[in-house]
Every structure is written in C-alpha cells, then in structure tokens.
Amino acid sequence: MRPRNWLRSFRKAVRPLLRPARRWVWSPHEIWKRAILHEVAWWDHYLAVKRGEGYVYRTDPDAVLRSPLVIRALERMGKPDVAILDVGAGALTNLGKTYPGYRLRIIAVDPLADHYDELLRKHSVSPPVRTIRCEGERLLKRFDRGTFDIAHANNALDHAYNPVRVIRNMVRVVRPGGYIILRHRRNEGMDEGYRGLHQWDFDVVNGAFTIRHARGEVNVSHALFREATTEAALVGDEVHCLITRR
C-alpha cells in the first residue's frame, strides 16, 4: 500500500507543473479531443435542469433576435431573406429565430452534434433549430462558398482546435458583402488556466483582432486583409468583431 500511496501523492504534486507543458507536447487537436467530454457533461446538466431565461430563449421558436451585431448586419444588408450560419452552436443555438421585417433561415453546426442529439432525446427536448454535425475547420467540406449572408459565432471559437482556420472558412461560406460576426470573452484561455477546451486568447491589440496561443500570435485583421475588412472592439470583458467579406 505504501508505494501506491507514494505514487498517488507524487502524481498529485506534479500534475499542476506538467499542465502548462501539455500545451507544447500535445497538438491543439489532441487537447481538443481530450476535453470534449467536459463540454458534453455541461450540456447534459443544462438540459436536465431546464431552468433560466437563457434556456427559455433557446427553446422558443418565436424568440426575437437580440444580438446588436447581428441586427446591425441585417440592417446594413437591407434584404428580407437572410441565411445565417451559427458556428459552434452547441445543443441549442442562442440566436433568436425571428426579427421584424426579416425572414431568417438559421443553420446551426457543431462538431459534437451527435452527442447533443443523444442528450436532447435523453431529456425530451425538441430544439427549434437542430444542430448538425460539422467542425468549423471543415465548413467548406459541408457548404459551398457564398452560401450564407451571415456567419456567426458566440463564445465558441476559443473552443476550436484551429480558430484562425474556422474564421477563414466562415469568411468563405458567406457571399461577397456578407458578414462574419464574432463575440467572445477576452483572454478566456488565460482566465481558465488553459484547461480543457480553453486554449486560445482573443483580444484587440491596436485596433486589430488578435488570437494568441502558446505557439504564437496571429493578427487576424491582417491575415484576412485580402478577403475582408475587420472591425474589432472591446466591449466590457468581451471582444466584438464584425468582418465584412470583400
């Protein structure tokens, strides 16, 4: 018993020291795969309790769109029929389903959609918009270029294993003149100690939308310059980004 107890104590002591090193040894995709079960467990609990204004909003088929960034995009386009792609939507998209004067067609995608379907059946929840399985990194394998008017992601891309690729794909699946709308907590990875799916920091640096990881930093505004224009701002503890495809 003594050697086993000693080994258990040793593992407990060194685990916090090894956690930062994992970000270098494991690829972002490997870290992402290891953290999936935590996300599924969160949704299992959320769907079980069925409480709160957020749950009511997500499950209401007549819920009115309330994202200021999406509303701004709708008003800029000035057309009544709008196709919106919600990337990393989870089991229940948080987008509203209606907006006065517009007909919205919402497609929600998430790489864990198969898991979420099982949870929805388990908890007898019928979603107004059913999420379909698709990784943001593979959007172009599922959808043609220029399919949507708006691509949206809310607190989701910091969970991706390659958020820069996801954003590039979002740009390419919207039509010229369409919009990509991103809203995420600032420096979520750092705040969460880079545990689980939280491997990336989103920020605005000198007016540019920036993504940081242990392996480096990407100025997304500059990286997208040939394809899109980018407006980024800090709003409280969130990064808001409105990208317009050229």
C-alpha positions as CSV (number, residue, x, y, z in Angstrom):
1,M,0.0,0.0,0.0
2,R,2.8,2.4,0.8
3,P,4.4,2.5,-2.7
4,R,0.9,3.0,-4.2
5,N,0.1,5.9,-1.9
6,W,3.5,7.4,-2.6
7,L,2.9,7.2,-6.3
8,R,-0.5,8.8,-6.0
9,S,0.9,11.7,-3.9
10,F,3.7,12.2,-6.4
11,R,1.2,12.3,-9.4
12,K,-0.9,14.8,-7.5
13,A,2.1,17.0,-6.8
14,V,3.5,17.1,-10.3
15,R,0.2,17.4,-12.2
16,P,-0.1,21.2,-11.9
17,L,3.6,21.5,-13.0
18,L,3.0,19.4,-16.1
19,R,-0.2,21.1,-17.2
20,P,1.4,24.1,-19.0
21,A,3.9,21.7,-20.7
22,R,1.0,19.8,-22.3
23,R,0.2,22.8,-24.5
24,W,3.6,22.3,-26.1
25,V,3.7,18.5,-26.2
26,W,0.1,17.9,-27.4
27,S,-1.2,19.4,-30.5
28,P,-4.3,21.7,-30.2
29,H,-6.4,19.0,-31.9
30,E,-5.3,16.4,-29.3
31,I,-6.1,18.8,-26.4
32,W,-9.5,19.5,-28.0
33,K,-10.3,15.8,-28.3
34,R,-9.4,15.1,-24.7
35,A,-11.6,18.0,-23.5
36,I,-14.8,17.0,-25.4
37,L,-16.4,15.0,-22.5
38,H,-16.4,18.1,-20.3
39,E,-18.4,20.1,-22.8
40,V,-20.9,17.2,-23.2
41,A,-21.3,16.9,-19.4
42,W,-22.0,20.7,-19.2
43,W,-24.8,20.4,-21.8
44,D,-26.1,17.2,-20.0
45,H,-26.6,19.2,-16.8
46,Y,-28.0,22.3,-18.7
47,L,-30.7,20.2,-20.5
48,A,-31.5,18.3,-17.3
49,V,-32.3,21.3,-15.2
50,K,-34.2,23.3,-17.9
51,R,-34.0,26.5,-16.0
52,G,-33.3,30.1,-16.6
53,E,-34.2,32.8,-19.1
54,G,-31.4,31.5,-21.3
55,Y,-33.0,28.1,-21.7
56,V,-36.4,29.6,-22.4
57,Y,-34.9,31.8,-25.1
58,R,-33.0,29.0,-26.7
59,T,-36.1,26.8,-26.9
60,D,-38.6,29.4,-28.0
61,P,-39.2,29.1,-31.8
62,D,-40.5,32.7,-31.8
63,A,-37.6,34.2,-29.9
64,V,-36.7,37.6,-31.3
65,L,-33.1,38.1,-32.4
66,R,-31.3,40.4,-29.9
67,S,-27.6,40.4,-30.8
68,P,-26.7,44.0,-31.6
69,L,-24.0,42.9,-34.1
70,V,-26.4,40.6,-36.0
71,I,-29.1,43.3,-36.1
72,R,-26.6,45.8,-37.4
73,A,-25.6,43.3,-40.2
74,L,-29.3,42.8,-41.1
75,E,-29.9,46.5,-41.4
76,R,-26.8,47.0,-43.5
77,M,-27.8,44.3,-45.9
78,G,-31.3,45.7,-46.4
79,K,-32.8,42.4,-47.8
80,P,-35.7,40.5,-46.2
81,D,-34.5,36.9,-46.7
82,V,-31.3,36.2,-44.7
83,A,-29.4,32.9,-44.3
84,I,-27.4,32.7,-41.1
85,L,-24.8,30.1,-40.2
86,D,-24.3,29.7,-36.4
87,V,-20.9,28.0,-35.8
88,G,-20.3,26.1,-32.6
89,A,-23.9,26.5,-31.7
90,G,-24.0,23.7,-29.0
91,A,-27.1,21.7,-28.5
92,L,-29.4,24.8,-28.7
93,T,-28.4,27.8,-30.7
94,N,-28.5,31.1,-28.8
95,L,-29.6,33.1,-31.8
96,G,-33.1,34.4,-31.9
97,K,-35.3,32.7,-34.6
98,T,-37.3,35.8,-35.8
99,Y,-36.8,39.5,-36.4
100,P,-39.5,42.0,-37.5
101,G,-39.3,42.6,-41.3
102,Y,-37.0,39.7,-42.0
103,R,-37.3,36.0,-42.8
104,L,-34.4,34.2,-41.1
105,R,-33.1,30.8,-42.2
106,I,-30.7,29.6,-39.5
107,I,-28.3,26.6,-39.9
108,A,-26.6,25.6,-36.6
109,V,-23.4,23.5,-36.7
110,D,-21.2,22.0,-34.0
111,P,-18.7,19.1,-34.1
112,L,-20.4,17.5,-31.1
113,A,-23.9,17.5,-32.6
114,D,-24.2,13.7,-32.5
115,H,-23.6,13.8,-28.7
116,Y,-26.1,16.6,-28.4
117,D,-28.8,14.6,-30.2
118,E,-28.4,11.9,-27.7
119,L,-28.8,14.4,-24.8
120,L,-31.8,16.0,-26.4
121,R,-33.5,12.6,-26.6
122,K,-32.5,11.8,-23.1
123,H,-34.0,15.0,-21.7
124,S,-37.0,15.1,-24.1
125,V,-36.1,18.5,-25.6
126,S,-37.2,19.4,-29.1
127,P,-34.9,22.2,-30.5
128,P,-36.4,24.8,-32.8
129,V,-33.2,24.6,-34.8
130,R,-31.4,21.2,-34.7
131,T,-27.7,21.4,-34.7
132,I,-25.9,19.4,-37.4
133,R,-22.5,17.9,-37.1
134,C,-19.7,19.9,-38.6
135,E,-16.3,21.2,-37.4
136,G,-15.7,24.8,-38.1
137,E,-12.3,23.7,-39.5
138,R,-14.3,21.7,-42.2
139,L,-17.1,24.1,-43.1
140,L,-16.0,24.2,-46.8
141,K,-16.4,20.4,-47.0
142,R,-20.1,20.8,-45.9
143,F,-21.1,24.1,-47.5
144,D,-20.4,25.8,-50.8
145,R,-18.7,29.2,-50.9
146,G,-21.1,32.1,-50.7
147,T,-24.0,30.0,-49.2
148,F,-24.8,32.4,-46.3
149,D,-25.4,36.1,-45.7
150,I,-24.1,36.0,-42.2
151,A,-21.8,33.6,-40.3
152,H,-22.0,33.9,-36.5
153,A,-20.1,32.5,-33.5
154,N,-20.6,33.4,-29.9
155,N,-18.2,32.1,-27.2
156,A,-17.4,29.1,-29.4
157,L,-14.2,29.7,-31.5
158,D,-11.9,29.7,-28.5
159,H,-13.0,26.1,-28.1
160,A,-11.8,25.2,-31.6
161,Y,-8.5,23.5,-32.3
162,N,-7.7,26.0,-35.1
163,P,-9.8,29.1,-34.7
164,V,-8.0,31.0,-37.4
165,R,-8.9,28.4,-40.0
166,V,-12.5,28.4,-38.7
167,I,-12.7,32.2,-39.3
168,R,-11.2,31.9,-42.8
169,N,-13.9,29.3,-43.6
170,M,-16.6,31.5,-42.2
171,V,-15.5,34.3,-44.5
172,R,-15.6,31.9,-47.5
173,V,-19.0,30.5,-46.9
174,V,-20.7,33.9,-46.8
175,R,-21.4,35.8,-50.0
176,P,-19.4,38.9,-51.1
177,G,-20.7,41.7,-49.0
178,G,-21.8,39.3,-46.3
179,Y,-20.8,39.4,-42.6
180,I,-19.0,37.3,-40.1
181,I,-19.9,38.1,-36.5
182,L,-17.7,37.0,-33.6
183,R,-18.4,37.7,-29.9
184,H,-16.1,36.1,-27.3
185,R,-14.8,36.7,-23.8
186,R,-11.4,38.4,-23.8
187,N,-8.5,36.2,-22.9
188,E,-10.7,33.3,-22.0
189,G,-7.8,30.8,-22.2
190,M,-5.7,32.7,-19.7
191,D,-8.6,33.2,-17.3
192,E,-9.4,29.5,-17.4
193,G,-5.7,28.5,-16.9
194,Y,-5.7,26.9,-20.4
195,R,-7.7,24.0,-19.2
196,G,-9.9,21.8,-21.3
197,L,-11.2,23.5,-24.5
198,H,-9.9,26.9,-23.4
199,Q,-6.6,27.0,-25.3
200,W,-6.9,30.4,-27.0
201,D,-6.9,34.1,-26.1
202,F,-9.0,36.5,-28.2
203,D,-8.1,40.2,-27.9
204,V,-8.0,43.6,-29.6
205,V,-4.5,45.0,-30.0
206,N,-4.0,48.4,-31.5
207,G,-7.4,48.1,-33.1
208,A,-6.7,44.7,-34.6
209,F,-8.5,41.4,-33.8
210,T,-5.8,39.1,-32.4
211,I,-5.7,35.4,-31.4
212,R,-2.9,34.1,-29.1
213,H,-1.8,30.6,-28.2
214,A,1.3,29.1,-26.6
215,R,2.8,28.7,-30.0
216,G,2.4,32.3,-31.1
217,E,0.1,35.1,-32.0
218,V,-2.0,35.9,-35.2
219,N,-3.2,39.3,-36.2
220,V,-6.5,38.1,-37.8
221,S,-7.3,41.6,-39.2
222,H,-4.1,41.5,-41.2
223,A,-4.4,37.8,-42.1
224,L,-7.8,38.5,-43.7
225,F,-6.9,41.7,-45.4
226,R,-7.2,40.4,-48.9
227,E,-10.5,38.8,-48.3
228,A,-12.3,41.0,-45.8
229,T,-12.4,44.2,-43.7
230,T,-12.4,43.8,-40.0
231,E,-13.9,46.0,-37.2
232,A,-12.9,44.9,-33.7
233,A,-13.6,46.5,-30.3
234,L,-13.5,45.6,-26.6
235,V,-17.0,45.8,-25.0
236,G,-16.6,45.2,-21.3
237,D,-14.8,41.9,-21.0
238,E,-15.8,40.8,-24.5
239,V,-14.2,41.0,-27.9
240,H,-16.7,42.0,-30.6
241,C,-15.7,41.6,-34.2
242,L,-17.6,42.4,-37.4
243,I,-15.9,41.1,-40.5
244,T,-17.2,42.1,-44.0
245,R,-16.3,39.9,-46.9
246,R,-15.0,41.8,-49.9
